[in-house]
Amino acid sequence: MLLLSFSSFSQTQESIKFSPNEIAVISQFGPWPPTSNIPDLTNSLDQDPVAIQLGETLFFDTRLSANNQVSCATCHQPKKSFTDQNPLSAGLDLGTRNTPSLFNVRQKNWYGWGGDIDTLWGASIRALLSPFEMGINIKKVSTYLKINDYKYRDLLSHQKWKTAQTDQEKLAFLGKLLASYQGTLISPKSEFDLFREALLKQDKEQMSRYSQAKIKGLKLFIGKGNCHFCHSGPLFSNNEFADIGMSYFDREGKVDKGRYQGIKNLKKSPFSSLGIHNDDTSNQSKTLAKHVTLKHRNFGEFMVPSLRNITFTAPYMHQGSLANLDAVIEHYSNIDEERLHTDGIAILKPLNLSAEEKANLKAFLESL
């Protein structure tokens, strides 16, 4: 066992031990930021400096919306960790789901709470087309871009725009520009990341700066809580979907089928990796979408979100129904097993956390 005994701790504080297995789990939560920058094969504009700059301009441009008042940044506000911190997104109209953060969005395999699309540019196009979000009219936007030649000269002169024959091709191009910018949004190194690095190096001075409450919360996260089975890897997400006993009904009382409908939408979208606008000639990018199959248990499953920057992305869950971290922890502490799928993977059980355990787990989550 590895003994952590910090000089900054008082005599009354207990020493905390991590087993080799626990250290191995902790090591898998990094490194952060990501050390490799794997290109998005579906998007030939990915990592192109001009595309990134154009994408950023488009991201903040309200003239892409039906009423000229809504931009991508309306819901994904930089000062709010690229969310809007509202329970439900509100663009042209009030939506039915919570706005996820765009930080680290490049690291994901699926987009949207139901995984309706598997390309970042396709996710951008879904928002552009949605009557709840931006309701784009591509013909009106094309005219606007030409009028603002000084602002979008590089866009209008790009070969892909000049050769685009259909509205779909133009939308795909705009989506790929937006995705190029969004792919640069990486959350900064966190307090936990510094502790993880120190733990692996056995830098006791740096380790001592991480409070005992956070260390206890970490042990709970990878131990009794079993949180790391879904919230795994450097992103603190397995990039998949789960049923955690949340309501299937949206604000209008309609059933939200979650991943079940998401897979159906994915398979028929022209903007997915399986569609004609994928720039990947190797077909590598199609593997996940090609092999995903619709199962009954997908009904009511929703995205397992990243926990990075979680302090700044409240409220939580797909409908923004849990206002703060205390409510999230309470949900898992007293989870109603009657609301979980009987044919799902039986990971979730009521944790029955004590007041101290809840405080420690919250302290750890706040350090992410």
C-alpha contacts under 8 A as a table, 3 or more apart, distances in Angstrom:
res1	aa1	res2	aa2	distance
1	M	17	K	6.46
1	M	18	F	6.18
1	M	19	S	4.85
1	M	20	P	6.57
2	L	17	K	5.69
2	L	18	F	5.49
2	L	19	S	6.14
2	L	20	P	7.29
3	L	15	S	7.07
3	L	16	I	6.45
3	L	17	K	4.94
3	L	18	F	6.95
4	L	15	S	6.13
4	L	16	I	5.57
4	L	17	K	6.01
4	L	18	F	7.87
4	L	204	K	7.99
5	S	9	F	7.67
5	S	15	S	5.44
5	S	16	I	7.12
6	F	9	F	5.58
6	F	204	K	6.89
6	F	205	E	7.85
6	F	207	M	7.81
6	F	208	S	5.51
7	S	10	S	7.71
7	S	208	S	7.53
8	S	208	S	6.54
9	F	13	Q	6.19
10	S	13	Q	5.49
11	Q	14	E	7.83
16	I	215	I	7.88
16	I	216	K	7.84
18	F	21	N	7.96
18	F	22	E	5.77
18	F	23	I	6.35
18	F	219	K	7.88
19	S	22	E	5.09
19	S	23	I	6.30
20	P	23	I	5.09
20	P	24	A	6.18
21	N	24	A	5.02
21	N	25	V	6.39
22	E	25	V	5.09
22	E	26	I	6.21
22	E	219	K	7.99
22	E	222	I	7.32
23	I	26	I	4.97
23	I	27	S	6.05
23	I	200	L	7.88
24	A	27	S	5.16
24	A	28	Q	6.68
25	V	28	Q	5.38
25	V	29	F	7.28
25	V	222	I	7.51
26	I	29	F	5.57
26	I	30	G	7.98
26	I	196	R	6.91
27	S	30	G	6.07
27	S	31	P	7.88
27	S	196	R	6.84
27	S	200	L	7.31
28	Q	31	P	7.71
28	Q	232	S	7.63
28	Q	233	G	5.32
28	Q	234	P	6.49
29	F	232	S	6.74
29	F	233	G	4.57
29	F	234	P	4.07
29	F	235	L	7.17
29	F	236	F	6.77
30	G	33	P	7.80
30	G	34	P	7.68
30	G	193	D	7.25
30	G	196	R	7.84
30	G	233	G	6.75
30	G	234	P	4.44
31	P	34	P	6.06
31	P	35	T	7.07
31	P	193	D	7.62
31	P	234	P	6.45
32	W	35	T	7.27
32	W	189	K	6.18
32	W	193	D	6.67
32	W	234	P	6.57
33	P	186	I	7.37
33	P	187	S	7.67
33	P	188	P	7.02
33	P	189	K	6.31
34	P	37	N	7.26
34	P	234	P	7.85
39	P	46	D	6.66
39	P	47	Q	7.39
40	D	43	N	5.58
40	D	44	S	7.55
40	D	46	D	6.10
41	L	44	S	6.65
41	L	279	D	6.57
41	L	280	D	5.06
41	L	285	S	6.56
42	T	119	T	7.32
42	T	273	S	6.62
42	T	278	N	4.82
42	T	279	D	4.67
42	T	280	D	4.88
42	T	285	S	6.69
43	N	46	D	5.45
43	N	121	W	7.74
43	N	176	K	6.16
43	N	278	N	6.88
43	N	279	D	5.60
43	N	280	D	7.41
44	S	279	D	5.96
44	S	280	D	7.93
45	L	48	D	5.48
45	L	51	A	6.13
45	L	176	K	6.49
45	L	177	L	6.80
45	L	180	S	6.54
46	D	51	A	7.49
46	D	52	I	7.86
46	D	176	K	7.48
46	D	177	L	7.96
46	D	179	A	7.47
46	D	180	S	4.93
46	D	183	G	7.89
47	Q	51	A	7.56
47	Q	52	I	6.88
47	Q	180	S	6.08
47	Q	183	G	7.95
48	D	51	A	5.23
48	D	52	I	6.13
48	D	180	S	7.27
49	P	52	I	5.09
49	P	53	Q	6.29
50	V	53	Q	5.19
50	V	54	L	6.19
50	V	154	D	7.65
51	A	54	L	5.08
51	A	55	G	5.87
51	A	177	L	5.29
51	A	180	S	6.20
51	A	181	Y	7.35
52	I	55	G	4.99
52	I	56	E	6.19
52	I	177	L	6.46
52	I	178	L	7.44
52	I	180	S	4.97
52	I	181	Y	4.36
53	Q	56	E	5.19
53	Q	57	T	6.41
53	Q	181	Y	6.89
54	L	57	T	5.11
54	L	58	L	6.23
54	L	152	Y	7.36
54	L	154	D	7.81
54	L	155	L	7.12
54	L	177	L	6.42
54	L	178	L	7.68
54	L	181	Y	7.88
55	G	58	L	5.09
55	G	59	F	6.01
55	G	174	L	7.79
55	G	176	K	7.97
55	G	177	L	4.48
55	G	178	L	4.13
55	G	179	A	7.03
55	G	180	S	6.32
55	G	181	Y	5.05
55	G	182	Q	7.86
56	E	59	F	4.96
56	E	60	F	6.71
56	E	178	L	6.74
56	E	181	Y	5.51
56	E	182	Q	7.91
57	T	60	F	5.67
57	T	61	D	6.37
58	L	61	D	5.04
58	L	64	L	7.74
58	L	178	L	6.76
59	F	71	S	6.37
59	F	72	C	5.18
59	F	73	A	6.25
59	F	178	L	6.41
60	F	71	S	5.50
60	F	72	C	6.22
60	F	73	A	5.58
61	D	64	L	6.28
61	D	70	V	7.88
61	D	71	S	5.46
61	D	72	C	7.73
62	T	65	S	5.85
62	T	68	N	5.06
62	T	69	Q	5.00
62	T	70	V	4.74
62	T	71	S	4.28
62	T	72	C	7.88
63	R	66	A	7.63
63	R	67	N	7.68
63	R	68	N	4.38
63	R	69	Q	6.87
63	R	70	V	7.49
63	R	71	S	7.44
63	R	141	V	7.34
63	R	144	Y	7.71
64	L	68	N	6.61
64	L	70	V	7.59
64	L	71	S	6.76
64	L	128	L	7.64
64	L	134	M	7.16
64	L	136	I	5.96
64	L	137	N	7.83
64	L	141	V	6.08
65	S	68	N	5.08
65	S	69	Q	6.64
65	S	70	V	5.56
65	S	71	S	6.60
65	S	128	L	7.31
65	S	134	M	4.49
65	S	135	G	5.75
65	S	136	I	5.07
65	S	137	N	7.60
66	A	69	Q	7.90
66	A	92	L	7.87
66	A	134	M	6.13
66	A	135	G	5.24
66	A	136	I	5.49
66	A	137	N	6.69
67	N	70	V	7.09
67	N	92	L	7.58
70	V	73	A	7.89
70	V	74	T	5.90
70	V	91	G	6.13
70	V	92	L	6.93
70	V	133	E	7.73
70	V	134	M	6.27
71	S	74	T	5.25
71	S	75	C	7.82
71	S	134	M	7.12
72	C	75	C	6.19
72	C	76	H	6.09
73	A	76	H	4.46
73	A	77	Q	4.92
73	A	78	P	7.32
73	A	82	F	7.52
74	T	77	Q	6.12
74	T	84	D	7.41
74	T	91	G	6.95
75	C	82	F	7.47
75	C	83	T	5.80
75	C	84	D	4.98
75	C	89	S	6.34
75	C	90	A	6.83
75	C	91	G	6.94
75	C	99	T	6.67
76	H	80	K	7.65
76	H	81	S	7.64
76	H	82	F	4.04
76	H	83	T	4.29
76	H	84	D	5.85
76	H	99	T	7.37
76	H	101	S	6.85
76	H	102	L	7.01
77	Q	80	K	5.33
77	Q	81	S	6.61
77	Q	82	F	4.35
77	Q	83	T	5.39
77	Q	84	D	5.89
78	P	81	S	5.37
78	P	82	F	4.53
78	P	83	T	7.44
79	K	82	F	6.82
80	K	83	T	5.52
80	K	84	D	6.24
80	K	85	Q	6.90
80	K	312	F	6.59
80	K	313	T	7.32
81	S	101	S	6.23
81	S	102	L	7.59
81	S	103	F	6.97
81	S	309	N	7.57
81	S	312	F	6.20
81	S	313	T	6.64
82	F	100	P	7.87
82	F	101	S	4.98
82	F	102	L	5.43
82	F	103	F	6.70
83	T	99	T	5.74
83	T	100	P	6.01
83	T	101	S	4.90
83	T	102	L	7.29
83	T	313	T	6.51
84	D	89	S	7.30
84	D	99	T	6.68
85	Q	99	T	7.70
85	Q	312	F	7.94
85	Q	313	T	6.09
85	Q	314	A	5.69
85	Q	315	P	6.20
86	N	89	S	6.58
86	N	98	N	7.15
86	N	99	T	7.63
86	N	314	A	7.71
86	N	315	P	6.59
86	N	320	G	7.16
87	P	97	R	7.56
87	P	98	N	5.46
87	P	99	T	7.83
87	P	315	P	5.78
87	P	316	Y	7.59
87	P	319	Q	6.12
87	P	320	G	3.92
87	P	321	S	6.49
87	P	323	A	7.98
88	L	94	L	6.84
88	L	95	G	5.86
88	L	96	T	5.98
88	L	97	R	5.08
88	L	98	N	4.35
88	L	99	T	6.58
88	L	319	Q	6.18
88	L	320	G	6.19
89	S	94	L	6.12
89	S	95	G	5.22
89	S	96	T	7.20
89	S	97	R	6.28
89	S	98	N	5.48
89	S	99	T	5.34
90	A	93	D	5.53
90	A	94	L	4.39
90	A	95	G	5.79
90	A	132	F	7.26
90	A	133	E	6.88
91	G	94	L	6.53
91	G	95	G	7.60
91	G	132	F	5.88
91	G	133	E	4.26
91	G	134	M	6.32
92	L	131	P	6.81
92	L	132	F	5.18
92	L	133	E	5.17
92	L	134	M	6.01
92	L	135	G	7.50
93	D	131	P	7.46
93	D	132	F	4.67
93	D	133	E	6.65
94	L	132	F	6.33
95	G	132	F	5.67
95	G	133	E	7.55
96	T	250	D	5.87
96	T	251	R	6.20
96	T	319	Q	6.73
97	R	113	W	7.82
97	R	250	D	7.83
97	R	318	H	5.43
97	R	319	Q	4.70
97	R	320	G	7.16
98	N	316	Y	7.63
98	N	317	M	7.15
98	N	318	H	5.27
98	N	319	Q	5.04
98	N	320	G	5.21
100	P	313	T	7.73
101	S	105	V	7.74
101	S	313	T	6.86
102	L	105	V	5.13
102	L	182	Q	6.92
102	L	185	L	6.95
103	F	182	Q	7.98
103	F	185	L	5.15
103	F	186	I	5.31
103	F	187	S	5.68
104	N	107	Q	5.68
104	N	108	K	7.68
104	N	183	G	7.28
104	N	185	L	5.88
104	N	186	I	4.84
104	N	187	S	6.45
104	N	235	L	7.84
105	V	108	K	5.65
105	V	120	L	7.73
105	V	182	Q	7.13
105	V	183	G	6.53
105	V	185	L	7.40
106	R	120	L	7.21
106	R	182	Q	7.33
106	R	183	G	4.87
106	R	184	T	7.76
106	R	185	L	7.97
107	Q	235	L	7.59
108	K	111	Y	7.17
108	K	239	N	6.07
109	N	118	D	5.93
109	N	119	T	7.63
109	N	239	N	6.15
110	W	115	G	4.93
110	W	116	D	7.37
110	W	117	I	5.99
110	W	118	D	4.40
110	W	119	T	7.02
110	W	239	N	7.06
110	W	240	E	7.73
111	Y	114	G	7.48
111	Y	115	G	4.85
111	Y	116	D	6.39
111	Y	117	I	5.50
111	Y	118	D	5.85
111	Y	119	T	7.18
111	Y	120	L	6.97
111	Y	123	A	6.14
112	G	115	G	4.89
112	G	116	D	6.00
112	G	117	I	7.16
112	G	123	A	7.31
112	G	303	M	7.40
113	W	116	D	7.78
113	W	258	G	6.80
113	W	259	R	7.52
113	W	302	F	5.31
113	W	303	M	4.82
113	W	318	H	6.32
114	G	241	F	7.74
114	G	257	K	7.99
114	G	258	G	4.49
114	G	259	R	4.13
114	G	260	Y	7.40
114	G	261	Q	7.05
114	G	262	G	4.63
114	G	263	I	7.65
114	G	301	E	7.31
114	G	302	F	5.41
114	G	303	M	6.16
115	G	118	D	6.90
115	G	259	R	6.12
115	G	262	G	5.12
115	G	263	I	6.79
115	G	266	L	7.37
115	G	302	F	8.00
115	G	303	M	7.03
116	D	259	R	7.58
116	D	261	Q	7.50
116	D	262	G	4.00
116	D	263	I	6.06
116	D	264	K	7.60
116	D	265	N	5.30
116	D	266	L	4.83
117	I	120	L	7.98
117	I	122	G	6.32
117	I	123	A	6.16
117	I	262	G	7.47
117	I	265	N	7.26
117	I	266	L	4.92
117	I	269	S	7.42
117	I	271	F	7.60
117	I	272	S	5.66
118	D	122	G	7.21
118	D	123	A	7.62
118	D	266	L	7.21
118	D	272	S	5.64
118	D	273	S	6.49
118	D	289	A	7.24
119	T	122	G	5.01
119	T	123	A	6.29
119	T	271	F	7.36
119	T	272	S	5.71
119	T	273	S	6.37
120	L	123	A	5.07
120	L	124	S	6.44
120	L	176	K	7.83
120	L	179	A	5.60
121	W	124	S	5.01
121	W	125	I	6.33
121	W	172	A	7.22
121	W	175	G	4.44
121	W	176	K	4.79
121	W	177	L	7.70
121	W	178	L	6.71
121	W	179	A	4.88
121	W	271	F	7.69
122	G	125	I	5.03
122	G	126	R	6.25
122	G	172	A	7.46
122	G	175	G	6.44
122	G	176	K	7.96
122	G	271	F	4.88
122	G	272	S	6.08
123	A	126	R	5.10
123	A	127	A	6.54
123	A	175	G	7.94
124	S	127	A	5.27
124	S	128	L	6.32
124	S	175	G	5.45
124	S	178	L	6.82
124	S	179	A	6.98
125	I	128	L	4.86
125	I	129	L	6.13
125	I	171	L	6.68
125	I	172	A	7.24
125	I	174	L	7.92
125	I	175	G	5.42
125	I	271	F	7.85
126	R	129	L	5.28
126	R	130	S	5.95
127	A	130	S	5.19
127	A	133	E	5.78
127	A	134	M	6.33
127	A	135	G	7.90
128	L	133	E	6.79
128	L	134	M	4.97
128	L	135	G	5.81
128	L	136	I	5.36
129	L	133	E	7.52
129	L	134	M	6.28
129	L	135	G	4.76
129	L	136	I	5.33
130	S	133	E	5.17
130	S	134	M	5.96
130	S	135	G	5.19
130	S	136	I	7.80
131	P	134	M	6.25
131	P	135	G	4.59
132	F	135	G	7.09
136	I	141	V	7.55
137	N	140	K	5.39
137	N	141	V	6.22
138	I	141	V	4.93
138	I	142	S	6.01
138	I	167	D	6.41
138	I	170	K	7.61
138	I	171	L	7.16
139	K	142	S	5.10
139	K	143	T	6.47
139	K	167	D	7.63
140	K	143	T	5.27
140	K	144	Y	6.28
141	V	144	Y	4.88
141	V	145	L	6.10
142	S	145	L	5.20
142	S	146	K	6.43
143	T	146	K	5.25
143	T	147	I	6.33
144	Y	147	I	5.13
144	Y	148	N	6.27
145	L	148	N	5.10
145	L	149	D	6.26
145	L	152	Y	6.29
145	L	156	L	7.63
146	K	149	D	5.13
146	K	152	Y	7.71
146	K	156	L	7.38
148	N	151	K	5.44
148	N	152	Y	6.28
149	D	152	Y	5.07
149	D	153	R	4.93
149	D	156	L	7.54
150	Y	153	R	5.61
152	Y	155	L	5.17
152	Y	156	L	6.27
153	R	156	L	5.26
153	R	157	S	6.14
154	D	157	S	5.24
154	D	158	H	6.11
155	L	158	H	5.30
155	L	161	W	6.94
156	L	161	W	6.17
156	L	162	K	6.76
157	S	161	W	7.16
157	S	162	K	6.62
158	H	161	W	5.47
158	H	162	K	6.25
159	Q	162	K	5.05
159	Q	163	T	6.05
160	K	163	T	5.34
160	K	164	A	6.00
160	K	173	F	7.00
161	W	164	A	5.14
161	W	170	K	6.41
161	W	173	F	6.80
164	A	167	D	7.84
164	A	169	E	5.34
164	A	170	K	5.81
165	Q	169	E	6.65
165	Q	170	K	7.71
166	T	169	E	5.27
166	T	170	K	6.49
167	D	170	K	5.10
167	D	171	L	6.09
168	Q	171	L	5.04
168	Q	172	A	6.05
169	E	172	A	5.06
169	E	173	F	6.29
169	E	277	H	7.39
170	K	173	F	5.14
170	K	174	L	6.34
171	L	174	L	5.13
171	L	175	G	6.00
172	A	175	G	5.05
172	A	176	K	6.15
172	A	271	F	7.08
172	A	277	H	6.72
173	F	176	K	5.18
173	F	177	L	6.36
174	L	177	L	5.14
174	L	178	L	6.31
175	G	178	L	5.11
175	G	179	A	6.09
176	K	179	A	4.93
176	K	180	S	6.09
177	L	180	S	5.14
177	L	181	Y	6.73
178	L	181	Y	5.39
178	L	182	Q	6.29
179	A	182	Q	4.94
179	A	183	G	5.91
180	S	183	G	5.34
180	S	184	T	7.14
181	Y	184	T	5.61
181	Y	185	L	7.47
182	Q	185	L	5.51
183	G	186	I	7.82
187	S	308	R	7.56
187	S	309	N	7.17
189	K	193	D	6.03
189	K	194	L	7.49
190	S	193	D	5.10
190	S	194	L	6.63
190	S	367	S	6.52
190	S	368	L	5.54
191	E	194	L	5.31
191	E	195	F	6.51
191	E	210	Y	7.58
191	E	367	S	5.29
191	E	368	L	6.51
192	F	195	F	5.03
192	F	196	R	6.09
192	F	210	Y	7.78
192	F	364	F	7.84
192	F	367	S	5.43
192	F	368	L	5.60
193	D	196	R	5.05
193	D	197	E	6.19
193	D	368	L	7.66
194	L	197	E	5.26
194	L	198	A	6.17
194	L	206	Q	7.55
195	F	198	A	4.99
195	F	199	L	5.97
195	F	206	Q	6.81
195	F	207	M	5.45
195	F	209	R	7.93
195	F	210	Y	6.40
196	R	199	L	5.06
196	R	200	L	6.30
197	E	200	L	5.34
197	E	201	K	6.26
198	A	201	K	5.05
198	A	202	Q	5.58
198	A	203	D	4.73
198	A	204	K	7.02
198	A	206	Q	5.88
198	A	207	M	5.61
199	L	202	Q	4.87
199	L	203	D	6.38
199	L	204	K	7.62
199	L	207	M	6.41
200	L	203	D	7.87
202	Q	207	M	7.82
203	D	206	Q	5.63
203	D	207	M	6.14
204	K	207	M	4.82
204	K	208	S	5.99
205	E	208	S	5.33
205	E	209	R	7.15
206	Q	209	R	5.57
206	Q	210	Y	7.64
207	M	210	Y	5.73
208	S	211	S	7.06
210	Y	214	K	6.66
210	Y	215	I	7.10
211	S	214	K	5.32
211	S	215	I	6.43
212	Q	215	I	5.00
212	Q	216	K	6.11
213	A	216	K	5.13
213	A	217	G	6.09
213	A	359	A	7.67
213	A	360	N	4.80
213	A	361	L	7.88
213	A	363	A	6.36
213	A	364	F	7.32
214	K	217	G	4.85
214	K	218	L	6.09
214	K	360	N	5.78
214	K	361	L	7.02
214	K	363	A	5.14
214	K	364	F	4.28
214	K	367	S	7.52
215	I	218	L	5.00
215	I	219	K	6.31
215	I	360	N	7.89
215	I	364	F	7.01
216	K	219	K	5.08
216	K	220	L	6.24
216	K	357	E	7.97
216	K	360	N	5.96
216	K	361	L	7.39
216	K	364	F	7.91
217	G	220	L	4.99
217	G	221	F	6.05
217	G	357	E	7.08
217	G	359	A	7.95
217	G	360	N	4.40
217	G	361	L	3.98
217	G	362	K	7.12
217	G	363	A	6.64
217	G	364	F	5.04
217	G	365	L	7.86
218	L	221	F	4.90
218	L	222	I	6.35
218	L	361	L	6.92
218	L	364	F	5.87
219	K	222	I	5.41
219	K	223	G	5.65
219	K	224	K	7.93
220	L	223	G	4.83
220	L	224	K	5.31
220	L	225	G	5.49
220	L	226	N	7.82
220	L	357	E	7.71
220	L	361	L	6.77
221	F	224	K	6.90
221	F	225	G	5.12
221	F	226	N	6.16
221	F	227	C	5.23
221	F	228	H	6.46
221	F	361	L	6.94
222	I	225	G	6.47
222	I	226	N	5.58
222	I	227	C	6.15
222	I	228	H	5.51
223	G	226	N	5.56
223	G	227	C	7.90
224	K	351	L	7.52
225	G	351	L	6.57
226	N	229	F	5.93
226	N	347	I	7.77
227	C	230	C	6.19
227	C	231	H	5.95
228	H	231	H	4.58
228	H	232	S	4.91
228	H	236	F	7.46
229	F	232	S	6.03
229	F	238	N	7.86
230	C	236	F	7.82
230	C	237	S	5.94
230	C	238	N	5.38
230	C	304	V	6.92
231	H	235	L	7.72
231	H	236	F	4.28
231	H	237	S	3.96
231	H	238	N	5.79
231	H	304	V	7.21
231	H	305	P	7.82
231	H	306	S	6.99
231	H	307	L	7.29
232	S	235	L	6.89
232	S	236	F	4.49
232	S	237	S	4.88
232	S	238	N	5.38
233	G	236	F	5.24
233	G	237	S	6.43
233	G	238	N	6.95
234	P	237	S	7.81
235	L	238	N	7.88
235	L	306	S	5.60
235	L	307	L	7.16
235	L	308	R	6.68
236	F	305	P	7.90
236	F	306	S	5.13
236	F	307	L	5.46
236	F	308	R	6.76
237	S	240	E	7.61
237	S	304	V	6.01
237	S	305	P	5.96
237	S	306	S	4.85
237	S	307	L	7.12
238	N	304	V	6.95
239	N	303	M	7.32
239	N	304	V	6.32
239	N	305	P	7.51
240	E	303	M	5.94
240	E	304	V	5.83
241	F	259	R	7.03
241	F	301	E	5.57
241	F	302	F	4.93
241	F	303	M	4.34
241	F	304	V	5.30
242	A	298	N	7.94
242	A	301	E	4.62
242	A	302	F	5.46
242	A	303	M	6.53
242	A	304	V	6.46
243	D	246	M	7.28
243	D	300	G	6.11
243	D	301	E	4.40
243	D	302	F	6.46
243	D	340	L	6.42
243	D	341	H	7.07
243	D	344	G	7.98
244	I	301	E	7.69
244	I	340	L	6.54
244	I	348	L	7.51
245	G	335	I	7.27
245	G	336	D	6.82
245	G	337	E	7.43
245	G	339	R	5.00
245	G	340	L	5.25
246	M	339	R	7.75
247	S	250	D	7.88
248	Y	255	V	5.55
248	Y	256	D	5.16
248	Y	257	K	6.71
248	Y	258	G	7.86
248	Y	300	G	5.80
249	F	252	E	7.64
249	F	253	G	5.29
249	F	254	K	5.29
249	F	255	V	4.51
249	F	256	D	5.52
250	D	253	G	5.27
250	D	254	K	5.46
250	D	255	V	6.31
250	D	256	D	6.06
250	D	319	Q	7.40
251	R	254	K	7.40
256	D	300	G	6.94
257	K	260	Y	5.54
257	K	261	Q	5.50
257	K	262	G	7.89
257	K	299	F	5.17
257	K	300	G	5.08
257	K	301	E	7.57
258	G	261	Q	5.79
258	G	262	G	6.12
258	G	298	N	7.30
258	G	299	F	6.06
258	G	300	G	4.92
258	G	301	E	5.36
258	G	302	F	5.45
259	R	262	G	4.52
259	R	263	I	6.01
259	R	298	N	5.27
259	R	299	F	6.16
259	R	300	G	6.61
259	R	301	E	5.27
259	R	302	F	5.87
259	R	303	M	7.83
260	Y	263	I	5.70
260	Y	264	K	6.87
260	Y	294	L	6.60
260	Y	295	K	7.29
260	Y	296	H	7.42
260	Y	297	R	7.94
260	Y	298	N	4.70
260	Y	299	F	4.70
260	Y	300	G	7.08
260	Y	301	E	7.36
261	Q	264	K	5.10
261	Q	265	N	6.21
261	Q	299	F	7.67
262	G	265	N	5.09
262	G	266	L	6.04
263	I	266	L	4.98
263	I	267	K	6.25
263	I	292	V	7.72
263	I	293	T	7.62
263	I	294	L	6.51
264	K	267	K	5.41
264	K	268	K	6.72
264	K	294	L	7.74
265	N	268	K	5.48
265	N	269	S	6.09
266	L	269	S	5.41
266	L	272	S	6.46
266	L	289	A	7.77
267	K	272	S	7.71
267	K	274	L	7.42
267	K	289	A	7.65
269	S	272	S	5.63
269	S	274	L	7.98
269	S	275	G	6.63
270	P	274	L	7.34
270	P	275	G	4.32
270	P	276	I	6.23
270	P	277	H	6.95
271	F	274	L	7.72
271	F	275	G	5.52
271	F	276	I	7.45
271	F	277	H	6.22
271	F	278	N	7.38
272	S	275	G	5.21
272	S	277	H	7.89
272	S	278	N	7.23
273	S	277	H	7.82
273	S	278	N	5.47
273	S	285	S	6.36
273	S	286	K	5.35
273	S	289	A	7.14
274	L	278	N	7.12
274	L	286	K	5.93
274	L	289	A	7.10
274	L	290	K	7.27
275	G	278	N	6.08
280	D	283	N	5.80
280	D	284	Q	7.33
280	D	285	S	6.80
282	S	285	S	7.81
283	N	286	K	5.53
283	N	287	T	7.45
284	Q	287	T	5.95
285	S	288	L	7.35
286	K	289	A	5.61
286	K	290	K	5.78
287	T	290	K	5.22
287	T	291	H	6.32
288	L	291	H	5.49
288	L	292	V	6.17
289	A	292	V	5.36
294	L	298	N	7.00
295	K	298	N	5.49
295	K	299	F	7.83
296	H	299	F	5.91
297	R	300	G	7.64
297	R	301	E	7.49
297	R	341	H	6.66
297	R	343	D	6.37
297	R	344	G	6.12
298	N	301	E	5.24
302	F	318	H	7.08
303	M	318	H	7.97
306	S	310	I	7.83
307	L	310	I	5.09
307	L	365	L	7.54
307	L	368	L	6.93
308	R	368	L	5.20
309	N	312	F	5.84
309	N	313	T	6.95
309	N	366	E	7.88
309	N	368	L	5.77
310	I	313	T	5.26
310	I	314	A	7.17
310	I	365	L	7.14
310	I	366	E	6.95
310	I	368	L	6.87
311	T	314	A	6.75
311	T	325	L	7.78
311	T	365	L	7.59
311	T	366	E	5.62
311	T	368	L	7.98
313	T	316	Y	7.24
314	A	320	G	7.56
314	A	323	A	6.31
314	A	324	N	5.89
314	A	325	L	7.79
315	P	320	G	4.88
315	P	321	S	6.82
315	P	322	L	5.70
315	P	323	A	4.46
315	P	324	N	5.79
316	Y	319	Q	7.37
316	Y	320	G	4.63
316	Y	321	S	6.31
316	Y	322	L	5.13
316	Y	323	A	6.34
316	Y	324	N	6.94
316	Y	328	V	7.49
317	M	320	G	5.01
317	M	321	S	6.19
317	M	322	L	6.53
318	H	321	S	7.57
320	G	323	A	6.91
322	L	325	L	7.82
322	L	327	A	5.63
322	L	328	V	6.16
323	A	327	A	6.46
324	N	327	A	5.42
324	N	328	V	6.57
325	L	328	V	4.93
325	L	329	I	6.13
325	L	362	K	6.72
326	D	329	I	5.25
326	D	330	E	6.08
326	D	358	K	7.78
326	D	362	K	7.25
327	A	330	E	4.99
327	A	331	H	6.12
328	V	331	H	5.09
328	V	332	Y	6.60
329	I	332	Y	5.33
329	I	333	S	6.04
329	I	358	K	6.65
329	I	361	L	7.92
329	I	362	K	7.61
330	E	333	S	4.93
330	E	334	N	6.15
330	E	358	K	7.95
331	H	334	N	5.50
331	H	335	I	5.38
332	Y	335	I	4.94
332	Y	349	K	7.86
332	Y	350	P	6.22
332	Y	351	L	6.45
333	S	350	P	5.16
333	S	351	L	4.38
333	S	352	N	4.83
333	S	353	L	5.55
334	N	350	P	4.91
334	N	351	L	6.57
334	N	352	N	6.14
335	I	348	L	7.83
335	I	349	K	6.73
335	I	350	P	5.03
335	I	351	L	7.84
336	D	339	R	5.80
336	D	340	L	7.46
336	D	350	P	7.34
337	E	340	L	5.34
337	E	348	L	7.74
337	E	349	K	6.88
337	E	350	P	7.69
340	L	344	G	7.76
341	H	344	G	5.25
346	A	349	K	7.86
353	L	356	E	7.93
353	L	357	E	5.68
353	L	358	K	6.09
354	S	357	E	5.10
354	S	358	K	6.24
355	A	358	K	5.19
355	A	359	A	6.30
356	E	359	A	5.11
356	E	360	N	6.16
357	E	360	N	5.06
357	E	361	L	6.07
358	K	361	L	5.20
358	K	362	K	6.13
359	A	362	K	5.15
359	A	363	A	6.17
360	N	363	A	5.03
360	N	364	F	6.32
361	L	364	F	5.17
361	L	365	L	6.27
362	K	365	L	5.10
362	K	366	E	6.11
363	A	366	E	5.20
363	A	367	S	6.54
364	F	367	S	5.20
364	F	368	L	7.04
365	L	368	L	5.48
